[in-house]
Amino acid sequence: MNAPINIQILKDAKGKPAFAVIPYAEYLSLSRQRAPAIPNAVVGKVINKDMTPIRAWREYLGLTQSEVARRLDISQSAYAQQEAKEPVRKSTREKIAKALGITPEQLAI
């Protein structure tokens, strides 16, 4: 069995589990394994408004297509085409992520 050891469960006033305490070294190990965060607002736009992740991130960050295109050194219309299609090539996703100031993994929703 590969169950974690040295975990302490703290209960609330009603006796229900409220917190789990783990050794600090295990916490650090787990925190390094986490994927980069994606804000709920971005996920909501992708799911509820059927946006591509690229467009959802751009809008979340308050950027215009022209601003992102300028950062990529391409025309606004060329950027609009990339933003509208899904999926985009890995190299393109990496360039757009850099222009948005996020990681490529954050665009892979």
C-alpha positions as CSV (number, residue, x, y, z in Angstrom):
1,M,0.0,0.0,0.0
2,N,1.4,3.4,-1.0
3,A,-0.7,5.5,1.4
4,P,1.0,8.6,2.8
5,I,2.2,8.4,6.4
6,N,2.7,11.0,9.1
7,I,-0.6,12.7,8.4
8,Q,-2.6,14.3,11.2
9,I,-6.3,15.1,10.7
10,L,-7.7,18.0,12.7
11,K,-11.4,18.0,13.4
12,D,-13.8,20.9,13.7
13,A,-16.0,21.5,16.8
14,K,-18.6,19.0,15.4
15,G,-15.9,16.3,15.0
16,K,-15.8,16.4,11.2
17,P,-12.4,16.5,9.5
18,A,-11.4,20.1,8.8
19,F,-7.6,20.1,8.1
20,A,-4.9,17.6,7.2
21,V,-1.4,18.3,8.5
22,I,1.5,16.8,6.6
23,P,5.3,17.0,7.1
24,Y,6.8,20.1,5.6
25,A,9.0,18.1,3.2
26,E,6.0,16.3,1.8
27,Y,4.2,19.7,1.4
28,L,7.2,21.1,-0.6
29,S,7.3,18.0,-2.8
30,L,3.6,18.3,-3.5
31,S,3.7,22.0,-4.2
32,R,6.4,21.5,-6.8
33,Q,4.2,19.1,-8.7
34,R,1.3,21.5,-9.1
35,A,0.4,22.7,-12.6
36,P,0.3,26.5,-13.1
37,A,-3.0,28.1,-12.0
38,I,-5.7,29.0,-14.4
39,P,-8.2,31.6,-13.0
40,N,-11.8,30.6,-12.7
41,A,-12.8,33.6,-15.0
42,V,-10.6,32.1,-17.8
43,V,-12.1,28.6,-17.4
44,G,-15.6,30.1,-17.3
45,K,-15.1,32.0,-20.6
46,V,-13.8,28.8,-22.3
47,I,-16.6,26.6,-21.0
48,N,-19.6,29.0,-20.9
49,K,-18.8,31.3,-23.8
50,D,-17.1,28.7,-26.0
51,M,-14.0,30.9,-26.3
52,T,-10.6,29.5,-27.2
53,P,-8.2,29.6,-24.3
54,I,-6.0,32.2,-26.1
55,R,-8.9,34.6,-26.4
56,A,-10.1,34.0,-22.8
57,W,-6.7,34.7,-21.4
58,R,-6.3,37.9,-23.6
59,E,-9.6,39.2,-22.4
60,Y,-8.9,38.3,-18.8
61,L,-5.6,40.2,-19.0
62,G,-7.4,43.2,-20.5
63,L,-5.4,43.2,-23.7
64,T,-6.5,44.0,-27.2
65,Q,-5.7,41.8,-30.2
66,S,-3.5,44.7,-31.5
67,E,-1.5,44.8,-28.3
68,V,-0.8,41.0,-28.4
69,A,0.0,41.1,-32.1
70,R,2.5,43.9,-31.5
71,R,4.2,41.8,-28.9
72,L,4.4,38.9,-31.4
73,D,5.5,41.2,-34.2
74,I,2.6,40.1,-36.4
75,S,-0.4,41.9,-37.8
76,Q,-3.7,42.1,-35.8
77,S,-5.5,40.0,-38.5
78,A,-2.8,37.3,-38.3
79,Y,-3.2,37.2,-34.5
80,A,-7.0,37.1,-34.8
81,Q,-6.7,34.0,-37.0
82,Q,-4.5,32.2,-34.4
83,E,-6.8,33.3,-31.5
84,A,-9.9,31.9,-33.3
85,K,-8.6,28.4,-34.2
86,E,-8.1,25.5,-31.9
87,P,-5.8,23.7,-31.5
88,V,-2.8,25.8,-32.4
89,R,0.6,24.3,-32.9
90,K,2.9,23.9,-29.9
91,S,5.4,26.5,-31.1
92,T,2.6,29.0,-31.7
93,R,1.1,28.3,-28.3
94,E,4.5,28.9,-26.7
95,K,5.0,32.2,-28.5
96,I,1.5,33.5,-27.6
97,A,1.9,32.4,-24.0
98,K,5.2,34.3,-23.7
99,A,3.4,37.4,-25.2
100,L,0.6,37.1,-22.7
101,G,3.1,36.5,-19.8
102,I,1.8,33.1,-18.9
103,T,3.1,29.5,-19.4
104,P,2.2,27.4,-22.4
105,E,0.5,24.9,-20.0
106,Q,-1.9,27.6,-19.0
107,L,-3.2,27.8,-22.5
108,A,-3.7,24.0,-22.7
109,I,-7.2,23.9,-21.1
